[in-house]
Every structure is written in structure tokens, then in C-alpha cells.
Amino acid sequence: MLDENLPTFYIKPSTDAVNHNATIYLAQYGAGAEPAYSVRHPDPRLPASKNRYAAALYDSYNPEILFGEVLLIPQWTQPAPTQEETRLNGGVTPPPQPILPTEFTVQLYNPDQQVLVKQRPKTWNSALHWEFEMPQQTFRQPSASALDRTQSDPTAADTTPKINFKWRKEGTLSKDLICSLSGKSTNPDGSKRKNKEPDITIALFKHLREITLYEPNLYRVEMEDPKGLEVVLLLSATVIRDVYYGQMRETFNITEAPRRSSNGVGPSNNMPSAATPAFYNAPSQRPPQPPRASGVGLRSQNDPSNPSLRSPLQNQISNPRPPPTDPRSQWEIDAETARLKKQVEHEEQERKRAEHKEMKRIKKMVEEEEREARRKRAEIDKETERLKKEYLDEQNRLDHRRSKPQLPLRPDARSSNSSGGVSGGGGSLSTPDGGRRLGGKLSIFGLRSSSDSNTHKLQRKRSAVF
């Protein structure tokens, strides 16, 4: 702290759940620091906040009062594609790379005013600095004339004297900045009037988090709107710290392009499909059309004498549609389209491959079922033939037995039957040879042959009837 009696603003992260916002505390005359302003940034998760930087300065106690805001969209350049990057991106050209802007505009409200801050590079006789100018006269003179009311505001008139300011580095290795008054300009072409007075220091930006206003020198600034100068100093210091001393990808919310494989299938960014109406996250809910304030007073937005000029950020608040596509967003759309196209082709190939594999599996299963059916049919046919042959042989045996012819009666049996067989009364037994006795001894059962040559063989008993 330069002096505890000087007004000192401390930029600290917000204490609420919104971590991308900040609170500016004011300490003066040795008193404790109290909240004075609230710096809000758009939610990084919203599509409307991609590839751009925005900051708005609100009142700390009344979140409906907007003092000013900054919208910064970088320029883009397309690098020459290399084979390695094209291969890593799956055939898609490398993404456009952002170019650090050399100027930004601070939009003030009530009255509406635009302050252009330009970056001047380092030269042999001057250090790196950012310069801007503000009109010496801001408000209209009270007049009852209707002709005076038709004239433009003093801030838009080219004849209004303007005071030049510039932020410059305090040292070569230091990050501290000093804002000084560097003269006046009354020429319409923007050329400065020669001034022999040295620069007057009006603010110090220490450690990129403390802004001390050198109040004794502020009385030497001939301006009607000191509140507007204070808002410009705070917003410009915040933007310089975030944009020119921070990480560019984090500041502009640039998403890193995901690496994709050669088949085009890779991770995609899960981005919300539509932006929510609230572009800035406020601690408390704001009405759709907040009144805007800057300068010495606060006027209602419904006042017909106050033509409302809405900024691009507030147009995005009232319009939930995504912002116009920049080269980076267009590249992301093209890359995502190519990725989805290749993913569809890959899925189609996988589907065809799966269908072909399933068809082969089904065909193999059908062939196995047919092979099993043929094997079972062959077993059934074999068993049928075996049973047919077995039962056919049995039938043939039965038929053969039934069809065997009867033996004819012997002549001696017929003659004996006709003559009565045995003679009665002491008659002699008749022999088959008609009473002639055989030469050999016969068995009573007829089992032995009477022939001399067959005496050693047994003969089957013959029936007396047949």
C-alpha cells in the first residue's frame, strides 16, 4: 500500500460459489476494506462464452447497477498443416490459432460512452504501454431549447477536448503498472497538441491486484465525469491483467482440440446445446432489463429522454441463441462434423462386420444341425434295416416251417392197415415184407437195420401209421 489515506482498490476472488467472478474492495483513510464493485465474467460452461473474453463491472451492494463492460474477441490465423498434425487429428486440418488483440473497448453506461484502449509496442525510446482518451465534457448543458436537445452528446462530438491517459510498466522486470495523464488533444484527426508539462501519475497498479488512486493529482484532471474515469481505470487494469498477463487459452475460454484416431473416432466435447439466458452469474437474480449507471447519477431505463443503447453482451443476455460463429467455432463444427461422419462410417463397417460374423455363425450352426440330422437319419435307417432283416428272417423261417410237405405213407403200413394188422387167435405177426423173414435179427422198435452193411448204424423209429 502506497499510503493508507489514498483510495486503494483490492481485487480479490469472489467469496460465493461462482469462482470466475471477483470482488473489488475499497480502503481509505486507514479504515477497513469494504466491497465497492463486483467484477463478473461469463460462465465458461456456456457456449456463448467460448473463444471470447468479457468482463462487467457492477455495484457490489446493488447487483442491478451496471457501470461498464468489455467484450474482446480475438482474431484467428490458420497455421500451415503438417502431416503429423493431420494424422493426429484424423485427417482434419489443425485448428486456427488466436492472435492476441492489440486494442479493446470499454463500454460505459449512463451516459453511453465507448473508450478505446490501444496497446503500443515497445520502441527504442518508449516502453510498452496502453493508451486511451476520454472527453473533457461528458454531460449536456441544461437548456430549454429544443434545438439544443437535437444536438449530439459531447462525448460523440469531434470538437470536444479529450484527455489522454496511458498505462505503462514501472520497470523492465516489474509487472507493476502506472497510469498517467499525458496531455490533451483537440484536433479532430487525433493528433496531440504540444505540451511541455511532464506526465502526471494518477494511479498505480501494484502486484496486479492493488489499484491505488493518487488523489492529489486527480484534482488536476479537468473532467466532468470522475466516476467514469474510475470505472475505466478499474476495467482497463482488470482486462490488461487477464488478457496480457494471463494464459491466453484460459482467458478466452478456448477449448483444446481433442486428438482423434485415424478412423475418426475420438472423444468429443460435451457442450450444452443452448445458452442459458443469464450471461453473467450474479449472486442474486437480476431482472431481465437492469438499469445501467455511471457518472454522477442513476437514471431509469424507462425514461424517454435516455435512449438505451444495448451492448453485444446484453443482446446475448436477452437472446438465448448462440453467438455468430468465429473461425475457431467454425473449425470445431467442421471437425465435429468430420468426426461424426467418420464415426458413422466406422459404425457402419462394424455393423457389417458383425452381420457377416453373425451370418457365418448362423451358417455354421445350420450346417452342424444338418450334419447332426443326417447322422441321426443314417442311424435310424441302419437300425430300420437291421430290424427289417431280423424280422424278415424270422418270418421266412416261420413260412418255411408252415410250407414243409407231409411224408407219404409206406406201402407196408397201408397193407397192414387194410388187412387188420395182427391176426386173431394165435395168428402170427405179419411182417412188412409180406411174411417173408429177413435174414438178420430185427429190433422190436425198428432202430436197427436188417442189412449186414448197416448193422452198426441206428435207424430212426418210423411211425406205424405214416
C-alpha positions in Angstrom: 0.0 0.0 0.0 1.4 3.4 -1.0 -0.5 5.4 1.6 -3.4 4.3 3.8 -5.1 7.7 3.3 -5.2 7.2 -0.5 -8.2 5.3 -2.0 -6.9 1.8 -2.7 -8.9 -0.9 -4.5 -8.1 -4.6 -3.8 -9.1 -7.2 -6.4 -9.9 -10.5 -4.7 -11.7 -13.7 -5.9 -15.4 -13.8 -5.1 -16.4 -15.5 -1.8 -19.5 -17.1 -3.2 -19.8 -20.3 -5.2 -19.0 -18.5 -8.5 -15.2 -18.8 -8.7 -14.8 -17.0 -12.0 -16.0 -13.7 -10.5 -14.2 -11.2 -8.4 -14.9 -8.5 -5.8 -13.2 -5.1 -5.6 -12.7 -3.8 -2.1 -12.1 -0.1 -1.3 -9.9 1.1 1.7 -9.3 4.8 2.5 -8.1 6.9 5.5 -6.9 3.9 7.3 -10.4 2.2 7.5 -11.1 -1.4 6.8 -11.7 -2.5 3.2 -15.3 -2.7 2.2 -16.8 -4.1 -1.1 -17.2 -1.4 -3.7 -17.6 -3.2 -7.1 -18.2 -6.7 -8.4 -16.4 -8.0 -11.5 -18.3 -10.6 -13.3 -17.2 -12.9 -16.1 -19.5 -15.1 -18.2 -19.9 -18.7 -17.2 -17.2 -20.7 -19.0 -19.6 -23.7 -19.4 -21.9 -21.7 -21.7 -21.5 -21.9 -25.5 -21.9 -18.2 -25.7 -18.7 -17.6 -23.7 -16.4 -19.8 -25.9 -13.5 -18.1 -27.7 -14.0 -14.7 -26.2 -13.3 -12.6 -23.1 -15.9 -10.5 -21.3 -15.9 -8.6 -18.1 -18.6 -6.4 -16.5 -18.3 -4.0 -13.5 -21.4 -4.0 -11.2 -22.2 -2.3 -8.0 -21.3 -4.5 -5.0 -24.4 -3.8 -3.0 -27.0 -3.3 -5.8 -26.4 -6.0 -8.5 -28.8 -4.3 -10.8 -26.5 -1.4 -11.5 -24.1 -1.9 -14.4 -21.3 0.6 -14.8 -19.4 -0.7 -17.7 -18.3 -3.8 -19.6 -15.7 -5.1 -22.0 -16.1 -7.7 -24.8 -13.0 -8.9 -26.5 -13.0 -11.4 -29.4 -9.6 -12.4 -30.8 -8.5 -12.7 -34.4 -7.6 -16.0 -35.8 -4.9 -17.4 -38.1 -4.7 -20.7 -39.8 -1.3 -22.4 -39.5 0.1 -24.4 -42.3 -0.9 -28.1 -41.8 1.7 -30.7 -41.4 1.4 -34.4 -42.0 1.9 -35.3 -38.3 -0.8 -32.9 -37.1 -3.2 -34.1 -39.8 -2.6 -37.7 -38.8 -3.1 -36.9 -35.2 -6.3 -35.0 -35.9 -7.7 -37.9 -38.0 -7.3 -36.1 -41.4 -8.7 -32.8 -40.2 -6.7 -29.6 -40.6 -5.2 -28.2 -37.4 -7.3 -25.6 -35.5 -7.0 -21.9 -36.0 -4.7 -20.2 -33.5 -5.8 -17.0 -31.7 -4.0 -13.7 -32.2 -3.6 -11.5 -29.1 -5.6 -8.4 -29.7 -3.9 -5.0 -29.6 -6.9 -3.0 -28.6 -10.2 -3.3 -26.7 -13.2 -1.1 -26.0 -14.6 -0.2 -22.6 -18.4 0.4 -22.8 -19.8 2.9 -20.2 -23.4 3.4 -19.5 -25.5 6.4 -18.4 -24.3 8.3 -20.3 -23.3 5.8 -23.0 -19.7 6.2 -24.0 -17.0 4.0 -25.6 -13.4 4.3 -24.6 -10.9 2.6 -26.9 -7.7 1.3 -25.2 -4.8 0.6 -27.6 -1.6 -1.3 -27.0 1.5 0.4 -28.2 4.6 -1.9 -28.6 7.9 -1.2 -27.2 10.2 1.1 -29.3 13.8 2.4 -28.8 12.6 5.5 -26.9 9.3 4.3 -25.3 8.2 1.3 -23.2 5.3 -1.0 -23.8 2.1 0.9 -22.8 -1.7 1.1 -23.3 -3.2 4.4 -24.0 -6.8 5.8 -24.1 -8.5 9.1 -24.1 -11.7 10.5 -22.5 -13.7 13.6 -23.3 -13.3 16.5 -21.0 -17.0 17.3 -21.2 -19.4 14.4 -20.8 -22.9 15.8 -19.9 -25.1 18.2 -21.8 -25.6 21.7 -20.6 -29.1 22.2 -19.2 -31.2 24.1 -21.9 -34.8 24.7 -22.6 -34.2 25.0 -26.3 -35.5 22.2 -28.5 -32.6 22.8 -30.9 -30.1 22.1 -28.2 -31.8 18.8 -27.4 -31.4 17.7 -31.0 -27.7 18.0 -31.0 -25.4 15.1 -30.2 -23.8 14.3 -26.9 -20.5 16.0 -26.1 -18.9 12.6 -25.9 -19.6 11.9 -29.6 -18.6 15.4 -30.8 -15.2 15.7 -32.5 -14.7 19.2 -31.2 -14.9 18.1 -27.6 -11.4 18.3 -26.0 -10.1 14.9 -24.9 -7.6 14.0 -22.2 -5.0 11.3 -22.9 -4.1 8.6 -20.4 -1.7 5.7 -20.7 -0.8 2.6 -18.6 2.9 1.8 -18.7 5.2 -0.7 -17.0 7.0 0.7 -14.0 10.2 -1.2 -14.8 11.6 -3.7 -17.2 11.3 -6.7 -15.0 8.4 -5.5 -12.9 4.8 -6.2 -13.6 3.6 -3.1 -11.8 1.8 -0.5 -14.0 1.5 3.2 -13.7 -1.4 5.2 -15.2 -0.5 8.8 -16.1 -2.1 11.8 -17.7 -0.2 12.5 -20.9 -1.8 15.7 -22.2 -4.8 16.9 -24.2 -6.0 16.6 -27.8 -8.3 19.0 -29.5 -7.6 18.1 -33.2 -10.3 16.1 -35.0 -7.6 13.9 -36.6 -6.4 12.7 -33.1 -3.1 14.5 -33.2 -1.9 15.8 -29.8 -1.3 19.4 -29.0 2.3 20.1 -28.0 2.5 20.1 -24.2 5.7 20.8 -22.3 4.3 19.5 -19.0 5.5 16.0 -17.9 3.2 13.1 -17.4 1.1 13.3 -14.2 0.7 10.0 -12.3 -2.9 9.4 -11.3 -3.0 5.6 -10.5 -0.7 2.7 -9.5 -1.4 -1.0 -10.2 0.8 -2.9 -7.7 1.3 -6.7 -8.0 -1.6 -6.8 -10.4 -4.1 -6.8 -7.6 -4.0 -3.4 -5.9 -5.0 -0.2 -7.6 -4.2 3.0 -5.8 -5.6 6.3 -7.0 -3.2 9.2 -6.4 -5.9 11.6 -5.2 -3.8 14.8 -5.1 -3.2 14.5 -8.8 -6.8 13.6 -9.7 -7.8 17.2 -8.9 -5.6 18.3 -11.8 -7.6 16.2 -14.2 -10.2 18.6 -15.8 -13.1 16.2 -16.4 -16.8 16.3 -15.7 -17.1 12.6 -15.0 -14.5 11.4 -12.5 -16.7 8.4 -11.7 -16.4 7.3 -15.4 -12.6 7.7 -15.2 -12.6 5.5 -12.1 -14.6 2.8 -13.9 -12.4 3.0 -16.9 -9.3 2.7 -14.7 -10.6 -0.4 -12.9 -11.9 -2.2 -16.0 -8.8 -1.4 -18.1 -6.5 -2.6 -15.4 -8.5 -5.8 -15.0 -8.5 -6.5 -18.7 -4.8 -5.8 -19.0 -4.1 -8.2 -16.2 -6.3 -11.0 -17.5 -5.5 -10.7 -21.2 -1.9 -9.6 -21.5 -0.5 -11.2 -18.3 -2.6 -14.4 -18.2 -2.9 -17.6 -20.1 -4.5 -16.9 -23.4 -6.5 -20.2 -23.7 -7.9 -19.8 -20.2 -8.6 -16.1 -20.7 -10.5 -16.5 -23.9 -12.0 -19.9 -22.9 -10.5 -21.7 -25.8 -11.1 -25.5 -25.5 -8.3 -27.7 -26.5 -9.0 -29.8 -29.7 -9.2 -33.5 -28.8 -6.9 -35.9 -30.5 -8.7 -38.3 -32.8 -7.5 -41.6 -34.2 -7.1 -42.4 -37.8 -10.6 -43.8 -38.1 -12.1 -40.5 -36.9 -13.5 -42.0 -33.7 -12.4 -40.0 -30.6 -13.7 -38.1 -27.7 -15.9 -35.2 -28.3 -16.6 -32.1 -26.2 -19.7 -32.4 -24.2 -21.0 -28.9 -24.7 -24.5 -27.7 -23.7 -26.9 -27.5 -26.6 -28.2 -24.0 -25.8 -27.1 -21.0 -23.8 -28.9 -20.0 -20.7 -30.4 -16.5 -20.5 -28.0 -15.4 -17.8 -24.7 -14.4 -19.4 -23.1 -13.3 -16.1 -23.6 -15.3 -13.0 -24.8 -12.9 -10.3 -25.0 -13.6 -6.6 -28.7 -12.7 -6.7 -31.2 -13.0 -9.5 -31.4 -9.9 -11.7 -34.4 -8.7 -13.7 -34.3 -9.1 -17.5 -33.6 -5.4 -18.1 -31.5 -3.9 -15.3 -30.9 -0.1 -15.2 -27.4 0.9 -16.0 -25.5 3.6 -14.2 -22.3 5.5 -14.5 -21.2 9.1 -13.8 -22.9 11.3 -11.2 -26.4 9.8 -11.2 -28.6 6.9 -12.0 -31.5 7.3 -14.5 -34.3 4.9 -15.1 -34.2 2.9 -18.3 -37.9 3.8 -18.9 -37.0 7.5 -19.2 -37.9 8.5 -22.8 -35.0 11.1 -22.7 -32.5 8.3 -22.2 -32.1 6.3 -25.5 -31.0 2.8 -24.4 -28.0 1.5 -26.4 -27.7 -2.2 -25.6 -24.2 -3.7 -25.8 -23.5 -7.0 -27.6 -23.2 -8.8 -24.2 -26.7 -7.6 -23.1 -28.1 -8.6 -26.5 -26.8 -12.1 -25.8 -28.4 -12.0 -22.4 -31.8 -11.3 -23.9 -31.3 -13.6 -26.9 -30.5 -17.2 -25.9 -29.3 -18.1 -29.3 -25.6 -18.9 -29.7 -23.3 -16.1 -30.9 -22.2 -15.9 -34.5 -19.6 -18.5 -35.3 -16.0 -17.3 -35.5 -13.2 -19.2 -37.3 -12.4 -21.3 -34.3 -16.1 -22.2 -33.7 -16.5 -22.9 -37.4 -13.4 -25.2 -37.3 -14.8 -27.0 -34.3 -18.1 -27.5 -36.1 -16.3 -28.8 -39.2 -14.1 -31.0 -37.1 -17.0 -32.4 -35.2 -18.9 -33.0 -38.5 -16.0 -34.9 -39.9 -15.6 -36.8 -36.7 -19.2 -37.8 -36.7 -19.1 -38.7 -40.4 -16.1 -41.0 -39.8 -17.7 -42.4 -36.7 -20.8 -43.3 -38.7 -18.7 -44.9 -41.3 -16.8 -46.8 -38.7 -20.0 -47.9 -37.0 -21.4 -49.0 -40.4 -18.3 -51.0 -41.0 -18.5 -52.5 -37.6 -22.2 -53.3 -38.2 -21.5 -55.0 -41.5 -18.6 -56.9 -39.9 -20.8 -58.0 -37.1 -23.6 -59.0 -39.5 -21.1 -61.0 -41.6 -19.8 -62.7 -38.5 -23.3 -63.5 -37.3 -24.2 -64.9 -40.7 -21.1 -67.1 -40.7 -22.0 -68.3 -37.2 -25.6 -69.0 -38.2 -24.5 -70.8 -41.4 -22.0 -72.9 -39.4 -24.8 -73.7 -36.8 -27.2 -74.7 -39.6 -24.5 -76.9 -41.2 -23.9 -78.6 -37.9 -27.6 -79.1 -37.4 -27.9 -80.6 -40.9 -24.9 -82.8 -40.2 -26.4 -84.0 -37.0 -29.7 -84.6 -38.7 -28.1 -86.7 -41.4 -26.2 -88.7 -38.8 -29.3 -89.4 -36.9 -31.2 -90.3 -40.1 -28.4 -92.7 -41.0 -28.6 -94.3 -37.6 -32.3 -94.6 -37.9 -32.0 -96.1 -41.4 -29.4 -98.6 -40.2 -31.5 -99.6 -37.2 -34.5 -99.9 -39.5 -32.6 -102.2 -41.9 -31.3 -104.3 -39.0 -34.8 -104.7 -37.6 -36.3 -105.4 -41.0 -33.7 -108.0 -41.7 -34.1 -109.6 -38.3 -37.9 -109.8 -38.5 -37.8 -110.9 -42.2 -35.6 -113.8 -41.4 -37.9 -114.9 -38.6 -40.9 -114.6 -41.0 -39.1 -116.7 -43.6 -38.4 -119.4 -41.0 -42.0 -119.5 -40.0 -43.2 -119.6 -43.5 -40.7 -122.3 -44.3 -42.0 -124.4 -41.4 -45.6 -123.9 -42.5 -44.9 -124.8 -46.1 -43.0 -128.1 -45.4 -44.8 -131.1 -47.3 -46.1 -134.3 -45.4 -44.3 -137.5 -45.8 -46.3 -140.2 -47.9 -47.5 -143.4 -46.3 -45.4 -146.5 -46.7 -46.8 -149.4 -48.6 -46.4 -151.9 -45.8 -48.2 -149.6 -43.4 -51.1 -149.3 -45.8 -51.3 -153.1 -46.4 -51.2 -153.8 -42.7 -53.9 -151.3 -42.0 -56.1 -152.8 -44.7 -55.6 -156.5 -43.5 -56.3 -155.7 -39.9 -52.7 -155.7 -38.7 -52.5 -158.7 -36.2 -54.4 -161.9 -37.0 -56.6 -163.1 -34.3 -56.3 -166.4 -32.4 -52.8 -167.5 -32.5 -52.1 -165.9 -35.7 -48.7 -165.0 -36.5 -47.4 -161.3 -36.6 -47.3 -160.1 -40.1 -44.2 -158.6 -41.3 -43.7 -155.7 -43.7 -42.2 -158.0 -46.3 -45.4 -160.0 -46.6 -44.5 -162.8 -44.3 -41.0 -163.1 -45.5 -38.5 -163.0 -42.8 -35.4 -161.0 -43.1 -32.1 -162.7 -42.9 -31.0 -160.7 -39.9 -32.4 -160.1 -36.4 -34.6 -157.1 -36.2 -35.2 -154.7 -33.3 -38.7 -154.5 -31.9 -38.5 -150.7 -32.3 -37.1 -150.9 -35.8 -34.0 -148.9 -34.9 -31.5 -151.4 -36.3 -31.2 -152.2 -39.9 -31.5 -155.7 -41.1 -28.8 -155.1 -43.6 -25.5 -156.5 -42.8 -23.8 -153.4 -44.1 -25.8 -151.1 -41.8 -25.7 -153.2 -38.6 -23.6 -150.6 -36.8 -26.0 -147.7 -37.5 -29.0 -146.7 -35.6 -32.2 -146.2 -37.5 -34.9 -143.7 -36.7 -38.1 -145.1 -35.5 -40.7 -145.0 -38.1 -44.3 -144.4 -37.4 -46.7 -147.3 -37.7 -49.3 -145.1 -39.3 -47.3 -143.0 -41.7 
